[in-house]
Amino acid sequence: MRTPMATLILTAVIAVLSACNGPAAPGPHASAESSHSAAAVSPATVRTTPAATPSTPAAAMPAAAPATAVRLTQADLPPITIHLAGDSTVSNYAATTKQEGWGQELAQFFNDKVKINNQAIGGANVQTFKAGNWNKIIAALKPADFVLMQFGANDSGTAHGPVTPANFAATLEQMADEVRAKGATPIFVTPSAFFQWAGTKEDNARLAPYAEACYIAGKAKNVLVDDLNARGVEWLNKVGQSEAHDFYLPNSQGVPDKAHFVKSGATKMAEMVAAELRRIESPLAAYLKQ
């Protein structure tokens, strides 16, 4: 028989995970510094008060007892899986290549209650992914799981695209509905910034409409947006082209590929994704290492 304390802990866990449908994050032009700073969700607190029995007349009810606080630690959180939908900038690669996607490095920022199911695949745009590996994610989804979706590089005009920003947003909205139908939580991730420059500034012109489309879809479906694009642009402009050079995958001439990463770049992008989860106050922040 469950003790009262165990009941309170279970209630608190459910409260943490059910908070997933909160308002969308600040717009794509908000910086990490200008947006309000969100504290880590864990340990969470749930406040409980004694309930009156239906047969007790309102006038005869005693004064409410002081609320009782139950502190949740990460050990109290249930195991979950984070499923990753995305393109080559997210996907896993063999140890025989220098190339990595940020999904390959994401697990290190979470505690051991989290498993990563990375189904991202090179060359995918949002529509080709939905017709392919998306079905593997939907089949594997369990209630309380999360799905992070990042597209845009191929949608924005390569041989694998293009998909218009309007159709991009509409497809994300459909995917969010399918995730919620399984009792899981969708999170949109804006596309990782390109190593592409206009003078001394990072040139985000190609990806900006797709980052904006993530916010349009997020507002339409009340889905949180992890703004990797904005954070990546800020970082590139801060460190400059020379310092950022070694984070991106070099071609045979040693020139950085504009979209893809080596280990250090993939790790940097994964770190930004994790930090954004705190900033936007996602329930997933409860699982981040402190």
Order of alpha helices (4+ residues) and beta strands (2+ residues): alpha-beta-beta-beta-beta-alpha-alpha-beta-alpha-beta-beta-beta-alpha-beta-alpha-beta-beta-alpha
